[in-house]
Amino acid sequence: MDVVWVLAFFVGGLAAGRALRGKSQVKTWSEKVMTVAVFILLFFLGVGVGRNTELLQRLPLLGGRAVVLALGALLGTVVLLALAAPWLMKGKEGRRK
């Protein structure tokens, strides 16, 4: 799929979301559609991985690297959030209610 189409659908979704903002029926419906779409995408991702024999053979090695990468990303996120939280929360103490 061409990048232009991906961006066009994204911008179209942004415009639709902005136009339909505040309508609870649309929110409920769109959340259900997104959930189903994610499950369909995950299914076809599994089909693609299952058909790739080379990838399946390398999965233990790739899985270990993926765990290390995910843990590093998680740790980096937590550390940066801890460092940035005081700056982000500055002046917001009185607004929480």
Residue pairs with C-beta under 8 A, 6 or more apart in sequence:
20 26
49 55
49 56
50 56
55 62
